[in-house]
Amino acid sequence: MRLIGLISLLLFTVLVLANPEPAPVPAPAPEPKLGDDIGEKLHGIGEILSGEFLRQVQSVVRHVDTLLDDKSTKVTKNLLMTAGPVITPELLKKVSGLLDNGSKLLSPDFIDQTKNLIKKASKLLDTVDALFEALGL
């Protein structure tokens, strides 16, 4: 029981003391030239007209009948009617903020630092646990 309390205290301390660094602001992209813009659009049109894309569109059209049958349409309608009033702009703003903050906090550096801290803390917890046992706590 004491070990769980110590681990909880350690993790709480790690989260409280975490100081994620803000992402650097990227330099503004150079303005594309007119020829570059037209070339990119023609390339995009070429990709749309590729055989693979057309096969994918045919597959979607063939399967849309299965996806939009009476049963799934009713289920989807009920889901939207139930979830619609709950999903407010305020809720979406809160969820978006949580996701933004979580992605900043869970950077690769932070994860590596946390792993190293937990490895080092395990030795400290063993020492503290032995000290508590010696004190009869």
Secondary structure by P-SEA (a helix, b strand, c coil): caaaaaaaaaaaaaaaabbbbccccccccccccaaaaaaaaaaaaaaaacaaaaaaaaaaaaaccccccaaaaaaaaaaaaaacccccaaaaaaaaaaaaaaaaaacaaaaaaaaaaaaaaaaaaaaaaaaaaaacc
